Amino acid sequence: MDRKFNQLVGLAGAKFNFIQYLVLLLSLIAILAMPSVVYAQRVLLNGSFEEGAPPLDGSGNYANSCTSPRVVLSGPWGAYVVADDILGWETGATFTTDICSPGTNVTYPVIEFSKKPEFAPSSPQDGSHYIELNSSDRSGVTQSICVQQGETIGYSFWHRSTQSTGDPEIVEMIVGGQVIATSGDAPEGSWQNIAGTTTYTGSTGLTTFQFSAVSPAVGAEGNLLDNISLTLVPYFKFGADNWADSETVGNPSGPSIIVDGTVPSGGISVPIDINAASTATEGVDFTYTNTIFIPEGAYSNTAYPISFTVLRDDLAEGDETIVFEIGDLGTSGEIADATTCSPATNAATFTIQDAPPPVANPDTLTSAVYGAATIAPLGNDTDADGTLDATSVVLTNAPAGATLAGDGKTLTVPN
């Protein structure tokens, strides 16, 4: 019987442990299934192809590698680098090899990093690397960037030919399927800059920016590309819609503005206004700094807090609100959300939670004649935030010889 009981207990325990495991597993699956927030690009990444580029050896050449960045073919002409290892860029060009999986061919998306022997070692237009668009495939390189219909796009890229004879070498910049700019046939060995602005007329949303070879379509020589940049005004929005804290917290955590995109040289001063819907009064209930300076740089989901101070007024008046909004940005930015690539709500509300004033109750001290007595003046007083100021106790009409302790909490009257 004892043995049966032990078996039953063991079985029940095993069942219980299995249920616990199942609950834990389902919880983990639920967590993993939760959607993550994706921030759309507002900057073109890695325009000079330096991040993720394979190292050059002592002779200035690339070597094959099966670790990132993977080089699946190389020679004095340059290297085929797996596009997945190059920050920001995608491509339609492919190369099939078994170099990293002997006996099994694998097809990789590749970007050609060029090293033309006839060019000087300083041949990149910027940095240490440049790419060739179409030595074996007619191809292009792409990035997806958030763009709104009607906004102005500034662009700049550098193009170079690899031969002085034969077909002209021409590259196109294509945005959302629309050809925005076309290079001329640059002289061999010389970089030419193609730059300008355009108004985007396509649909708002994630848009493909593509740099594609036009001529020659395919062959041993192709278009060289380096130092690509785009100019899009940055996005600004509030990090959260609603915040709250007690008026006893002088410098609370509150709204921040979120920056996505490129801030130009000189930075941007973002105006912060107070909406008329606010019930709190500036200078009475709070003070704040009405601008936030954003330095030059590229930003992705970067928070800058609003600087403000809540003023305690010791009045029982109920909760009050401060409604912040981003002021007129002119042409320097847009109030938009990079998570949805669409206009953002321009309001963030901070609720000042009212704290009733301190209550000071009268104190009575009775002692025997010629006897010493002690009283705690703050013992029967209250404050909503629980922090009575002991130094605020003052003796106004004290008995002769009475002393108040340094902490303001104990009054002693001698006999």
Backbone hydrogen bonds, N-H to C=O, Kabsch-Sander energy under -0.5 kcal/mol:
donor,donor_aa,acceptor,acceptor_aa,energy
5,F,1,M,-2.8
6,N,2,D,-2.7
7,Q,3,R,-2.3
8,L,4,K,-2.7
9,V,5,F,-2.9
10,G,6,N,-2.7
11,L,7,Q,-2.6
12,A,8,L,-2.9
13,G,9,V,-2.7
14,A,10,G,-2.4
15,K,11,L,-2.6
16,F,12,A,-2.7
17,N,13,G,-2.8
18,F,14,A,-2.3
19,I,15,K,-2.3
20,Q,16,F,-2.6
21,Y,17,N,-2.5
22,L,18,F,-2.7
23,V,19,I,-2.8
24,L,20,Q,-2.5
25,L,21,Y,-2.8
26,L,22,L,-2.7
27,S,23,V,-2.4
28,L,24,L,-2.3
29,I,25,L,-2.5
30,A,26,L,-2.4
31,I,27,S,-2.2
32,L,28,L,-2.6
33,A,29,I,-1.8
34,M,30,A,-0.6
34,M,31,I,-1.1
40,A,38,V,-0.6
40,A,338,A,-2.0
45,L,43,V,-0.6
49,F,46,N,-1.8
52,G,50,E,-0.6
53,A,50,E,-1.3
57,D,61,N,-3.3
60,G,57,D,-2.1
65,S,71,V,-2.1
71,V,65,S,-1.4
72,V,70,R,-0.6
72,V,80,Y,-1.9
73,L,80,Y,-0.8
75,G,78,G,-2.3
78,G,75,G,-1.6
79,A,113,F,-2.4
80,Y,73,L,-3.0
81,V,79,A,-0.7
81,V,111,I,-2.5
82,V,70,R,-2.4
83,A,109,P,-2.7
85,D,82,V,-1.9
86,I,83,A,-1.9
87,L,51,E,-1.0
87,L,85,D,-0.6
89,W,86,I,-1.0
90,E,142,T,-1.8
92,G,140,G,-0.9
95,F,108,Y,-2.1
97,T,106,V,-2.3
101,S,98,D,-1.2
104,T,101,S,-2.9
106,V,97,T,-2.7
108,Y,95,F,-2.9
108,Y,106,V,-0.6
110,V,93,A,-1.8
111,I,81,V,-2.6
112,E,132,E,-0.7
113,F,79,A,-2.7
113,F,111,I,-0.7
114,S,112,E,-0.7
114,S,130,Y,-1.5
115,K,77,W,-3.2
119,F,116,K,-2.0
123,S,120,A,-1.8
129,H,126,D,-0.6
131,I,225,L,-2.2
132,E,112,E,-2.3
133,L,223,N,-3.0
139,S,137,D,-0.8
141,V,211,F,-1.9
142,T,90,E,-2.5
143,Q,209,F,-1.8
145,I,143,Q,-0.5
145,I,207,T,-2.7
146,C,41,Q,-2.9
147,V,205,G,-2.0
150,G,200,Y,-3.4
151,E,148,Q,-2.0
153,I,198,T,-3.3
154,G,231,T,-2.4
155,Y,196,G,-2.7
156,S,229,S,-2.0
157,F,194,I,-2.1
158,W,226,D,-2.1
159,H,192,Q,-2.8
160,R,224,L,-1.7
161,S,187,P,-0.6
170,I,168,P,-0.7
170,I,215,S,-2.5
172,E,212,S,-3.0
173,M,181,A,-3.0
174,I,172,E,-0.6
174,I,210,Q,-3.3
175,V,178,Q,-2.9
176,G,174,I,-0.5
176,G,208,T,-2.6
178,Q,175,V,-2.0
180,I,173,M,-3.0
180,I,178,Q,-0.6
181,A,173,M,-1.4
183,S,171,V,-2.8
186,A,169,E,-0.5
186,A,184,G,-1.2
189,G,161,S,-1.2
190,S,187,P,-2.0
192,Q,159,H,-2.8
194,I,157,F,-3.0
195,A,193,N,-0.6
196,G,155,Y,-2.0
198,T,153,I,-2.1
200,Y,151,E,-2.7
200,Y,198,T,-0.6
205,G,147,V,-2.5
207,T,145,I,-2.7
209,F,143,Q,-3.3
209,F,207,T,-0.5
210,Q,174,I,-3.2
210,Q,208,T,-0.6
211,F,141,V,-2.4
212,S,172,E,-2.3
212,S,210,Q,-0.5
213,A,139,S,-1.9
214,V,170,I,-2.9
215,S,170,I,-1.4
224,L,160,R,-2.5
225,L,131,I,-2.5
226,D,158,W,-1.8
228,I,47,G,-2.0
229,S,156,S,-2.9
231,T,154,G,-3.1
232,L,230,L,-0.6
235,Y,260,D,-3.4
236,F,334,E,-2.7
237,K,258,I,-1.3
238,F,345,T,-0.5
239,G,256,S,-2.9
243,W,349,T,-2.7
245,D,351,T,-1.9
247,E,353,Q,-2.3
249,V,246,S,-1.8
250,G,248,T,-0.9
257,I,304,Y,-2.7
258,I,237,K,-3.7
259,V,302,T,-2.7
260,D,235,Y,-2.0
261,G,299,Y,-2.9
262,T,42,R,-0.5
262,T,232,L,-0.7
263,V,261,G,-0.5
263,V,297,G,-3.3
267,G,264,P,-2.2
268,I,294,I,-2.2
270,V,268,I,-0.7
270,V,292,I,-3.1
272,I,290,N,-2.9
273,D,271,P,-0.5
273,D,325,E,-3.1
275,N,273,D,-0.6
275,N,323,V,-3.2
278,S,275,N,-2.1
279,T,321,T,-1.1
280,A,321,T,-2.7
282,E,280,A,-0.5
283,G,286,F,-3.8
284,V,281,T,-1.5
285,D,281,T,-3.4
286,F,281,T,-1.0
287,T,309,T,-2.2
289,T,307,S,-2.6
290,N,288,Y,-0.5
292,I,270,V,-1.9
294,I,268,I,-3.2
294,I,292,I,-0.5
297,G,263,V,-2.0
299,Y,261,G,-2.9
302,T,259,V,-2.1
304,Y,257,I,-2.6
306,I,255,P,-2.5
308,F,306,I,-0.7
309,T,287,T,-2.9
310,V,250,G,-2.7
311,L,285,D,-2.8
312,R,310,V,-0.5
317,E,315,L,-1.3
320,E,352,I,-2.1
322,I,350,F,-2.9
324,F,322,I,-0.8
324,F,348,A,-2.8
325,E,273,D,-2.1
327,G,271,P,-3.1
332,S,329,L,-2.1
334,E,234,P,-2.3
336,A,236,F,-0.9
336,A,334,E,-1.2
337,D,342,S,-3.3
338,A,336,A,-0.5
340,T,337,D,-0.6
341,C,337,D,-1.7
342,S,337,D,-1.3
344,A,335,I,-1.5
347,A,345,T,-1.0
348,A,324,F,-1.9
349,T,241,D,-3.2
350,F,322,I,-3.0
351,T,243,W,-2.7
351,T,349,T,-0.5
352,I,320,E,-3.8
352,I,350,F,-0.6
353,Q,245,D,-2.8
353,Q,351,T,-0.8
354,D,352,I,-0.5
359,V,382,T,-2.8
360,A,358,P,-0.5
361,N,359,V,-0.7
371,G,368,A,-2.3
373,A,413,V,-2.1
375,I,411,L,-2.3
379,G,376,A,-1.4
381,D,378,L,-1.6
382,T,359,V,-2.1
384,A,356,P,-0.7
386,G,383,D,-1.6
390,A,388,L,-1.0
392,S,389,D,-1.7
393,V,390,A,-1.4
396,T,394,V,-0.7
402,A,399,P,-2.1
403,T,412,T,-2.4
405,A,403,T,-0.5
405,A,410,T,-3.2
408,G,405,A,-2.3
411,L,375,I,-3.0
412,T,403,T,-2.7
413,V,373,A,-3.0
